Each structure stands twice: as C-alpha cells, then as structure tokens.
Amino acid sequence: MYRLTRIALFAAALPLAACSSLGGGEYGIGDYTLVRVHRVDVGDGGMSVVAPRPWNERRRSILFDDVREVEDWTLNGPLLDGISFVSGMKSGHYLIRQRRTADQQVPKFRGDMTPPEIAAMLESLYRVRGGAVDFKTLSLQPRAFLGANGFQLDYEHLDSDELWRKGRAVGAVINGRLYLILLDAARSHYYNATLPDFEAIVASAQLGR
C-alpha cells in the first residue's frame, strides 16, 4: 500500500530488508520503530493486536497520509510489503487528507456504509492516492472480525512502477466506526510470505478504549 515516493521509499527499504526478518535493532531504523511480539495498541488506541514476529512501525503513514486513526507496519520495506490498521474511524471522516477542489476525491467514510461501498472507497484510495493504473477485486465475502459481522476484501493492483501487488483487507463497522486491517504486498513472493502473519494479527485483534 505504498508507492507514492518511489525513490525515497526504495532507499528506506534497503536497510529494512536486512534487519526486519531478524527483528531489527533496539529502536528501529530512521523513520521506523521496532514492534515486538506482545500486545500493542495501533492507530489511536482503538484496537490492539499481537504480531507473531517483530515488525517495523513506520512513524508516518504512507498511503493514508498521517490520519490519526491509522498506523502502518512493514517487514521488508514499504515497497515490498505492509500492513495498515484503521482503529475506529468516525463517520464523516476521510482516510486521507485531500483538498476539496481536487479533481479526484476519495469518498468519506460513513457509518452506514456496506462492505461493497467500503471496497469501492478503498479502490478509489489506491487509484487517487496510490497511483494504481489498474485495480481488480478478486473477492468480497462476509467474515467475522472483532466479534462483529465484517467482511474480507481480496484484490490486486498494478502501479505506475509496473509491479503487480496483492492485498487483503479484513474489517467491520462497529457502532458507526470503521475498524480495518489491510495487507498489501508485491504479488510475487512477498504477499504469500506475509499472509500468515497478517492472519495471525487479524485473529489477535481486540477492541481498545
């Protein structure tokens, strides 16, 4: 979920590829902080999870543009893989900050949105913010999440760097707020390599404050 400043991110990804699989350094590298294997709050604390191995938290969100309820992790660098958390976004809020005069707009989240409408909102996010030149929905199906009737969206997209990426989003609207965990990774190797971690993190998710 993450190809907006390709050259800068590629430079940031190089050291992570060497450290992430081993858990990184004591305090992470550069804009990254090590996430250890214990329960941690994500986003603004509205949700907590446990990762099955150390990941790296990026201090500033790439795709979601530093929205308070959003947090991004990566294992091997944001060009290769990433998990994003939306920890209870309120109705009427946007996943990104955008100018009202912009020609292309990502729709605001509404508390009564259906799973197909949320899927369409995420697609527009990738096209408008992520620069996807092609986006394909592979499946959209019901799935329990955080004790609620949620959904699972599987998709893939081609970005301007000519690399296909694949993703899975698991989420639910609870008391009018959006809770979401989203995996996005290079389709070749990295998606399948990080999917077990993603599923373990989803299974561990609990509502926070």
One Martini backbone bead per residue (centre of mass of N, CA, C, O) as a GRO file, in nm:
protein
  209
    1MET     BB    1   0.063   0.056   0.029
    2TYR     BB    2   0.334   0.254  -0.114
    3ARG     BB    3   0.391   0.434  -0.418
    4LEU     BB    4   0.469   0.763  -0.400
    5THR     BB    5   0.796   0.761  -0.321
    6ARG     BB    6   1.003   0.563  -0.468
    7ILE     BB    7   1.297   0.645  -0.409
    8ALA     BB    8   1.277   0.693  -0.103
    9LEU     BB    9   1.162   0.412  -0.030
   10PHE     BB   10   1.392   0.241  -0.142
   11ALA     BB   11   1.603   0.349   0.053
   12ALA     BB   12   1.442   0.257   0.311
   13ALA     BB   13   1.423  -0.058   0.238
   14LEU     BB   14   1.713  -0.171   0.250
   15PRO     BB   15   1.764  -0.195   0.564
   16LEU     BB   16   1.508  -0.363   0.628
   17ALA     BB   17   1.574  -0.625   0.473
   18ALA     BB   18   1.808  -0.691   0.684
   19CYS     BB   19   1.639  -0.657   0.975
   20SER     BB   20   1.341  -0.768   0.997
   21SER     BB   21   1.378  -1.084   1.013
   22LEU     BB   22   1.547  -1.018   1.302
   23GLY     BB   23   1.400  -0.745   1.441
   24GLY     BB   24   1.613  -0.552   1.444
   25GLY     BB   25   1.669  -0.308   1.640
   26GLU     BB   26   1.607  -0.156   1.932
   27TYR     BB   27   1.471   0.125   1.769
   28GLY     BB   28   1.524   0.113   1.489
   29ILE     BB   29   1.499   0.283   1.161
   30GLY     BB   30   1.459   0.594   1.146
   31ASP     BB   31   1.112   0.587   1.069
   32TYR     BB   32   1.141   0.334   1.261
   33THR     BB   33   0.972   0.093   1.479
   34LEU     BB   34   0.984  -0.159   1.687
   35VAL     BB   35   0.774  -0.455   1.692
   36ARG     BB   36   0.692  -0.658   1.926
   37VAL     BB   37   0.594  -0.966   2.090
   38HIS     BB   38   0.311  -0.798   2.173
   39ARG     BB   39   0.070  -0.617   2.292
   40VAL     BB   40  -0.068  -0.352   2.084
   41ASP     BB   41  -0.140  -0.044   2.000
   42VAL     BB   42  -0.332   0.107   1.738
   43GLY     BB   43  -0.322   0.405   1.636
   44ASP     BB   44  -0.545   0.548   1.883
   45GLY     BB   45  -0.630   0.270   2.057
   46GLY     BB   46  -0.895   0.111   1.930
   47MET     BB   47  -0.668  -0.115   1.885
   48SER     BB   48  -0.534  -0.452   1.926
   49VAL     BB   49  -0.222  -0.645   1.883
   50VAL     BB   50  -0.043  -0.950   1.767
   51ALA     BB   51   0.261  -1.045   1.663
   52PRO     BB   52   0.454  -1.329   1.557
   53ARG     BB   53   0.667  -1.101   1.485
   54PRO     BB   54   0.875  -0.872   1.409
   55TRP     BB   55   0.814  -0.536   1.328
   56ASN     BB   56   0.764  -0.218   1.147
   57GLU     BB   57   0.703   0.106   1.234
   58ARG     BB   58   0.570   0.374   1.076
   59ARG     BB   59   0.548   0.703   1.177
   60ARG     BB   60   0.441   0.753   0.881
   61SER     BB   61   0.200   0.747   0.669
   62ILE     BB   62   0.156   0.675   0.336
   63LEU     BB   63  -0.136   0.626   0.220
   64PHE     BB   64  -0.300   0.789   0.473
   65ASP     BB   65  -0.168   1.063   0.567
   66ASP     BB   66  -0.163   1.087   0.888
   67VAL     BB   67  -0.393   0.953   1.024
   68ARG     BB   68  -0.475   0.897   1.349
   69GLU     BB   69  -0.618   0.595   1.302
   70VAL     BB   70  -0.338   0.527   1.159
   71GLU     BB   71  -0.120   0.238   1.083
   72ASP     BB   72   0.215   0.133   0.984
   73TRP     BB   73   0.362  -0.167   0.853
   74THR     BB   74   0.682  -0.347   0.812
   75LEU     BB   75   0.925  -0.593   0.709
   76ASN     BB   76   1.092  -0.517   0.407
   77GLY     BB   77   0.943  -0.273   0.309
   78PRO     BB   78   0.714  -0.062   0.139
   79LEU     BB   79   0.764  -0.194  -0.151
   80LEU     BB   80   0.686  -0.501  -0.046
   81ASP     BB   81   0.539  -0.445   0.246
   82GLY     BB   82   0.213  -0.413   0.431
   83ILE     BB   83   0.043  -0.289   0.728
   84SER     BB   84  -0.284  -0.163   0.803
   85PHE     BB   85  -0.454   0.050   1.047
   86VAL     BB   86  -0.800   0.095   1.153
   87SER     BB   87  -0.915   0.242   1.479
   88GLY     BB   88  -1.204   0.392   1.448
   89MET     BB   89  -1.349   0.552   1.227
   90LYS     BB   90  -1.541   0.812   1.177
   91SER     BB   91  -1.804   0.947   1.067
   92GLY     BB   92  -1.703   1.179   0.806
   93HIS     BB   93  -1.430   1.066   0.740
   94TYR     BB   94  -1.103   1.042   0.609
   95LEU     BB   95  -0.827   0.855   0.496
   96ILE     BB   96  -0.750   1.136   0.374
   97ARG     BB   97  -0.595   1.422   0.283
   98GLN     BB   98  -0.793   1.671   0.098
   99ARG     BB   99  -0.889   1.865  -0.148
  100ARG     BB  100  -1.190   1.998  -0.249
  101THR     BB  101  -1.065   2.081  -0.550
  102ALA     BB  102  -1.014   1.813  -0.637
  103ASP     BB  103  -1.082   1.607  -0.897
  104GLN     BB  104  -1.003   1.372  -0.706
  105GLN     BB  105  -1.195   1.162  -0.477
  106VAL     BB  106  -1.218   1.034  -0.165
  107PRO     BB  107  -1.441   0.901   0.008
  108LYS     BB  108  -1.619   0.919   0.276
  109PHE     BB  109  -1.691   0.792   0.571
  110ARG     BB  110  -1.972   0.587   0.668
  111GLY     BB  111  -2.158   0.424   0.916
  112ASP     BB  112  -2.358   0.287   0.667
  113MET     BB  113  -2.170   0.120   0.523
  114THR     BB  114  -2.103  -0.113   0.296
  115PRO     BB  115  -1.882  -0.333   0.179
  116PRO     BB  116  -1.891  -0.232  -0.119
  117GLU     BB  117  -1.838   0.067  -0.039
  118ILE     BB  118  -1.564   0.019   0.097
  119ALA     BB  119  -1.427  -0.107  -0.147
  120ALA     BB  120  -1.457   0.147  -0.325
  121MET     BB  121  -1.296   0.334  -0.140
  122LEU     BB  122  -1.029   0.174  -0.160
  123GLU     BB  123  -0.994   0.194  -0.462
  124SER     BB  124  -0.978   0.505  -0.470
  125LEU     BB  125  -0.728   0.524  -0.296
  126TYR     BB  126  -0.537   0.380  -0.496
  127ARG     BB  127  -0.588   0.566  -0.741
  128VAL     BB  128  -0.544   0.851  -0.610
  129ARG     BB  129  -0.298   0.797  -0.399
  130GLY     BB  130  -0.135   0.531  -0.531
  131GLY     BB  131  -0.143   0.512  -0.860
  132ALA     BB  132  -0.332   0.316  -0.986
  133VAL     BB  133  -0.390   0.163  -1.315
  134ASP     BB  134  -0.493  -0.107  -1.172
  135PHE     BB  135  -0.800  -0.274  -1.045
  136LYS     BB  136  -0.882  -0.587  -0.868
  137THR     BB  137  -1.149  -0.773  -0.769
  138LEU     BB  138  -1.159  -1.099  -0.632
  139SER     BB  139  -1.310  -1.058  -0.342
  140LEU     BB  140  -1.629  -1.054  -0.144
  141GLN     BB  141  -1.677  -1.136   0.205
  142PRO     BB  142  -1.777  -1.266   0.479
  143ARG     BB  143  -1.642  -1.168   0.815
  144ALA     BB  144  -1.530  -1.205   1.114
  145PHE     BB  145  -1.475  -0.909   1.339
  146LEU     BB  146  -1.453  -0.821   1.653
  147GLY     BB  147  -1.744  -0.972   1.693
  148ALA     BB  148  -1.837  -0.906   1.398
  149ASN     BB  149  -1.990  -0.830   1.097
  150GLY     BB  150  -1.788  -0.860   0.833
  151PHE     BB  151  -1.504  -0.845   0.600
  152GLN     BB  152  -1.349  -0.961   0.282
  153LEU     BB  153  -1.085  -0.825   0.080
  154ASP     BB  154  -0.972  -0.909  -0.246
  155TYR     BB  155  -0.677  -0.791  -0.428
  156GLU     BB  156  -0.534  -0.611  -0.717
  157HIS     BB  157  -0.244  -0.410  -0.840
  158LEU     BB  158  -0.127  -0.162  -1.070
  159ASP     BB  159   0.149   0.032  -1.092
  160SER     BB  160   0.371   0.272  -1.217
  161ASP     BB  161   0.614   0.050  -1.160
  162GLU     BB  162   0.507  -0.233  -1.286
  163LEU     BB  163   0.379  -0.363  -1.017
  164TRP     BB  164   0.230  -0.623  -0.875
  165ARG     BB  165  -0.029  -0.622  -0.626
  166LYS     BB  166  -0.147  -0.760  -0.313
  167GLY     BB  167  -0.464  -0.789  -0.119
  168ARG     BB  168  -0.601  -0.763   0.228
  169ALA     BB  169  -0.921  -0.695   0.383
  170VAL     BB  170  -1.023  -0.658   0.728
  171GLY     BB  171  -1.358  -0.572   0.849
  172ALA     BB  172  -1.562  -0.328   1.045
  173VAL     BB  173  -1.871  -0.194   1.163
  174ILE     BB  174  -1.869  -0.022   1.484
  175ASN     BB  175  -2.061   0.206   1.594
  176GLY     BB  176  -1.986   0.372   1.317
  177ARG     BB  177  -1.699   0.236   1.292
  178LEU     BB  178  -1.379   0.182   1.146
  179TYR     BB  179  -1.236  -0.144   1.115
  180LEU     BB  180  -0.895  -0.219   0.995
  181ILE     BB  181  -0.704  -0.469   0.807
  182LEU     BB  182  -0.415  -0.432   0.581
  183LEU     BB  183  -0.274  -0.604   0.306
  184ASP     BB  184   0.031  -0.511   0.114
  185ALA     BB  185   0.195  -0.675  -0.170
  186ALA     BB  186   0.393  -0.830  -0.353
  187ARG     BB  187   0.284  -1.086  -0.545
  188SER     BB  188   0.571  -1.187  -0.550
  189HIS     BB  189   0.609  -1.367  -0.248
  190TYR     BB  190   0.527  -1.143  -0.024
  191TYR     BB  191   0.235  -1.212   0.020
  192ASN     BB  192   0.266  -1.514   0.107
  193ALA     BB  193   0.480  -1.452   0.335
  194THR     BB  194   0.269  -1.246   0.506
  195LEU     BB  195  -0.013  -1.376   0.549
  196PRO     BB  196   0.021  -1.531   0.820
  197ASP     BB  197   0.065  -1.277   0.987
  198PHE     BB  198  -0.198  -1.138   0.922
  199GLU     BB  199  -0.387  -1.358   1.036
  200ALA     BB  200  -0.277  -1.345   1.324
  201ILE     BB  201  -0.346  -1.046   1.372
  202VAL     BB  202  -0.647  -1.065   1.325
  203ALA     BB  203  -0.702  -1.282   1.548
  204SER     BB  204  -0.584  -1.078   1.783
  205ALA     BB  205  -0.792  -0.871   1.771
  206GLN     BB  206  -0.887  -0.581   1.974
  207LEU     BB  207  -1.060  -0.377   2.147
  208GLY     BB  208  -1.032  -0.075   2.282
  209ARG     BB  209  -1.114   0.239   2.401
   0.00000   0.00000   0.00000
